[in-house]
Amino acid sequence: MISVSNLEKVYPDEGEGTRALDNVSFAIAAGEFVSIMGPSGSGKSTLLHILSFLDRPTGGTYRFAGKSINDLSDTELARVRNQEMGFVFQSFNLLARSSVFENVALPLIYAPESAHSTRGSRPNGADSREQAVTRAVKAVGLLDKLWTEAGKLSGGQRQRVAIARALINDPNVIFADEPTGNLDSTSGAQVMDLLRELHVKGRTIVLVTHETYTAEYGQRLIELHDGRVVHDKPIARHHHKGEPLK
């Protein structure tokens, strides 16, 4: 699904430039749940931006679903991003005065009419759009809030709406960027349980976090420090929340 080799990202400045990523290499198979951890300034946000097509590397190669990012135009990157990727952000990124339905439906507005999903469930037309939104909202347990304004929901509910929005185009991979950062521990655990359920159902999940208790939901841990991968190891299956990662 995802393969990066000798990935580099240098931000220009007055000197030699700031190296945010340095010779990063790894692969993520379809259906994996991978947690990416690291302290502030380790490069994890830069890496996520590249993996999700928000930025381009200055060196190395990145292949998504067999295609090199270097071979795709900005328009093609935007199309793949809309059709194949879903996103969950720390800040939710919802329209506060719009309903749950309207927020979840937003990615469909930008989806090309010819779009089709590998799972065959990407919606077409108004009727199936309503069905798709209802199905996604039901999947996150908020059907009773379908027409509630997003700004009137709790933090945990808003993050579940964001997950429903991430699911609407039936993406092959979901990128979650600090999804529990603005939540209390109970709401955070509920959101992570939902992401784990999506993984069990076959989704590829890439989680960026600085919190051990969220990283432990993954199958594998990639740890960054100063732009380099310092650990890439499986997370023990018997691990329980609250224990240190092994």
Secondary structure, 3 states (H helix, E strand, C coil): CEEEEEEEEEECCCCCCEEEEEEEEEEECCCCEEEEECCCCCCHHHHHHHHCCCCCCCEEEEEECCEEHHHCCHHHHHHHHHHHEEEEECCCCCCCCCEHHHHHHHHHHHCCCCCCCCCCCCCCHHHHHHHHHHHHHHHCCCHHHCCCEHHHCCHHHHHHHHHHHHHCCCCCEEEEECCCCCCCHHHHHHHHHHHHHHHHCCCEEEEEECCHHHHCCCCEEEEEECCEEEEEEECCCCCCCCCCCC
